[in-house]
Amino acid sequence: MNKEIGKEYVSVVTNVTANGTYESKQGHGLFYKFDYVMEDGTAISGSHKSPDKYIKEGEDAAYVIKGSNDYGTWGSVSKPFDRDRGNGTPYTPTNNPPSGSHNKDKSIVWQSLAKVSSALLSNQSIVNPDDAVELTDFLVSYHDWKVGGEKGEKPVFNKPRETADLPF
């Protein structure tokens, strides 16, 4: 198996078997262990808080390998999350982009935070607040372009620095 530890993968569960219970060492209570075999050939052991909350055969599963040894591979196995996890590459079972409202709302919040941060920074330095807001607008546009799959025209920063203008 050449899967990367810590990276999320998505596959269909082809076989699932209950494999006992154990008490959490961190005090989180009783866990139910399940052994999964995925359509992509991965065999992984995952735990759930309830005996009936496991992923059934034939269902999509998102899994993250957290480690392996001579006894097998273990990690987390869950239902795929059908929204943006913050890294710009949401999982959708059909590979269609998710509804735009979630990404748009997130972008508006991100833009507001960036503008407030740049305004606060400009109050503590000799930076012109208008320049800081203009740069922030460019960064937000570039971020939205990247999250949107680099569709459309790539944003360009329209305020080029003069040759004698130093960045400090």
DRENBA-811535 format. One record per residue (C-alpha): residue in three letters; chain; x, y negated, z. Coordinates in Angstrom, 1 decimal, m for minus. Example, Ala and Ser with C-alpha at 12.3 -4.5 7.8 and 13.67 -1.06 7.14 Angstrom:
2
doti_lofi_xx_yy_zz
ALA_A_12.3_4.5_7.8
SER_A_13.7_1.1_7.1
This chain:
168
doti_lofi_xx_yy_zz
MET_A_0.0_0.0_0.0
ASN_A_1.5_m3.3_m1.0
LYS_A_m1.0_m5.7_0.7
GLU_A_0.3_m8.7_2.5
ILE_A_m0.2_m8.9_6.3
GLY_A_m2.4_m11.9_7.3
LYS_A_m4.0_m12.4_3.8
GLU_A_m7.7_m11.9_3.3
TYR_A_m8.8_m9.4_0.7
VAL_A_m12.4_m8.5_m0.4
SER_A_m13.5_m5.0_m1.6
VAL_A_m16.5_m2.7_m1.4
VAL_A_m16.6_m0.2_1.5
THR_A_m16.6_3.4_0.1
ASN_A_m16.4_5.2_3.4
VAL_A_m16.8_4.2_7.1
THR_A_m16.4_6.4_10.1
ALA_A_m16.9_5.7_13.8
ASN_A_m13.7_6.3_15.7
GLY_A_m14.4_5.8_19.4
THR_A_m14.4_2.8_21.8
TYR_A_m11.9_0.9_23.8
GLU_A_m11.9_m1.8_26.5
SER_A_m10.3_m5.1_25.4
LYS_A_m7.0_m5.9_27.2
GLN_A_m7.9_m9.6_27.1
GLY_A_m11.2_m9.1_29.0
HIS_A_m13.6_m9.4_26.0
GLY_A_m15.4_m6.2_26.9
LEU_A_m16.1_m2.9_25.1
PHE_A_m15.2_m2.6_21.4
TYR_A_m16.3_0.0_18.9
LYS_A_m13.6_1.2_16.5
PHE_A_m14.4_2.1_12.8
ASP_A_m12.2_3.5_10.1
TYR_A_m12.9_2.0_6.7
VAL_A_m11.8_3.1_3.2
MET_A_m12.2_0.4_0.5
GLU_A_m12.8_0.7_m3.2
ASP_A_m9.3_m0.8_m3.8
GLY_A_m7.8_2.1_m2.0
THR_A_m7.1_0.4_1.3
ALA_A_m7.7_2.4_4.5
ILE_A_m8.0_0.1_7.6
SER_A_m9.2_0.4_11.1
GLY_A_m11.4_m2.4_12.5
SER_A_m13.3_m3.1_15.7
HIS_A_m16.7_m4.6_16.4
LYS_A_m18.6_m5.6_19.6
SER_A_m21.7_m3.6_18.7
PRO_A_m22.0_0.0_17.4
ASP_A_m24.4_m1.1_14.7
LYS_A_m22.7_m4.3_13.4
TYR_A_m20.1_m2.4_11.2
ILE_A_m20.0_m2.9_7.4
LYS_A_m22.0_m0.2_5.7
GLU_A_m20.9_1.9_2.7
GLY_A_m21.5_0.1_m0.6
GLU_A_m21.4_m3.4_1.0
ASP_A_m18.8_m6.1_0.3
ALA_A_m16.2_m6.5_3.1
ALA_A_m13.6_m9.1_3.7
TYR_A_m10.6_m7.7_5.5
VAL_A_m7.3_m9.0_6.9
ILE_A_m4.5_m6.5_7.6
LYS_A_m2.9_m7.4_11.0
GLY_A_m0.4_m4.6_11.2
SER_A_0.4_m1.0_10.5
ASN_A_2.5_1.9_11.8
ASP_A_2.8_5.7_11.4
TYR_A_m0.8_6.1_12.6
GLY_A_m2.4_3.8_10.1
THR_A_m3.3_0.2_9.3
TRP_A_m5.4_m2.1_11.5
GLY_A_m7.0_m5.5_11.2
SER_A_m10.3_m7.3_11.0
VAL_A_m13.2_m6.3_8.8
SER_A_m16.2_m8.5_8.4
LYS_A_m18.9_m9.5_6.0
PRO_A_m17.5_m12.0_3.4
PHE_A_m18.0_m15.6_4.3
ASP_A_m19.7_m17.4_1.4
ARG_A_m18.5_m20.9_2.1
ASP_A_m15.3_m22.8_1.8
ARG_A_m12.9_m21.7_4.6
GLY_A_m11.0_m24.9_4.3
ASN_A_m8.3_m23.7_1.9
GLY_A_m10.2_m24.6_m1.3
THR_A_m10.8_m21.0_m2.4
PRO_A_m14.2_m19.9_m1.1
TYR_A_m15.2_m16.3_m1.6
THR_A_m18.5_m15.7_m3.5
PRO_A_m19.6_m12.2_m4.5
THR_A_m20.3_m13.3_m8.1
ASN_A_m17.2_m15.5_m8.3
ASN_A_m19.4_m18.5_m9.0
PRO_A_m18.6_m21.7_m7.1
PRO_A_m20.7_m22.3_m4.0
SER_A_m23.3_m25.0_m3.9
GLY_A_m21.5_m28.3_m4.2
SER_A_m23.2_m29.9_m1.2
HIS_A_m20.9_m28.2_1.4
ASN_A_m17.7_m29.2_m0.4
LYS_A_m19.1_m32.7_m1.0
ASP_A_m20.1_m33.2_2.7
LYS_A_m16.6_m32.0_3.7
SER_A_m15.0_m34.4_1.2
ILE_A_m17.0_m37.4_2.6
VAL_A_m15.9_m36.6_6.1
TRP_A_m12.3_m36.1_5.0
GLN_A_m12.4_m39.4_3.1
SER_A_m13.8_m41.3_6.1
LEU_A_m11.2_m39.9_8.4
ALA_A_m8.4_m40.7_6.0
LYS_A_m9.6_m44.3_5.6
VAL_A_m9.9_m44.9_9.3
SER_A_m6.5_m43.3_9.9
SER_A_m4.8_m45.5_7.2
ALA_A_m6.6_m48.6_8.6
LEU_A_m5.3_m47.9_12.1
LEU_A_m1.8_m47.2_10.8
SER_A_m1.8_m50.5_8.8
ASN_A_m2.7_m52.4_12.0
GLN_A_0.4_m51.0_13.6
SER_A_2.8_m51.9_10.8
ILE_A_3.5_m54.4_8.0
VAL_A_1.5_m52.3_5.5
ASN_A_m1.2_m54.2_3.6
PRO_A_m4.5_m52.6_4.6
ASP_A_m5.8_m52.9_1.0
ASP_A_m2.8_m50.9_m0.3
ALA_A_m3.3_m48.3_2.4
VAL_A_m7.0_m47.9_1.5
GLU_A_m6.1_m47.7_m2.2
LEU_A_m3.6_m45.0_m1.6
THR_A_m6.1_m43.2_0.6
ASP_A_m8.7_m43.3_m2.2
PHE_A_m6.1_m41.8_m4.6
LEU_A_m5.3_m39.0_m2.1
VAL_A_m9.0_m38.2_m1.6
SER_A_m9.5_m38.1_m5.4
TYR_A_m6.5_m35.9_m5.9
HIS_A_m7.7_m33.6_m3.0
ASP_A_m11.2_m33.3_m4.5
TRP_A_m9.7_m32.6_m8.0
LYS_A_m7.6_m29.8_m6.5
VAL_A_m10.5_m28.3_m4.5
GLY_A_m12.7_m28.5_m7.6
GLY_A_m10.4_m26.2_m9.5
GLU_A_m8.5_m28.9_m11.3
LYS_A_m11.4_m29.6_m13.6
GLY_A_m11.6_m32.9_m15.5
GLU_A_m8.9_m35.5_m15.7
LYS_A_m6.1_m35.4_m13.1
PRO_A_m6.2_m38.5_m10.8
VAL_A_m3.4_m41.0_m11.3
PHE_A_m2.2_m43.5_m8.7
ASN_A_m2.9_m46.8_m10.5
LYS_A_m0.7_m49.1_m8.4
PRO_A_2.9_m48.4_m9.5
ARG_A_5.6_m49.8_m7.3
GLU_A_7.7_m52.6_m8.7
THR_A_11.4_m51.7_m9.0
ALA_A_12.5_m54.2_m6.3
ASP_A_9.7_m53.0_m3.9
LEU_A_11.1_m50.8_m1.3
PRO_A_8.9_m48.2_0.4
PHE_A_9.6_m49.4_4.0
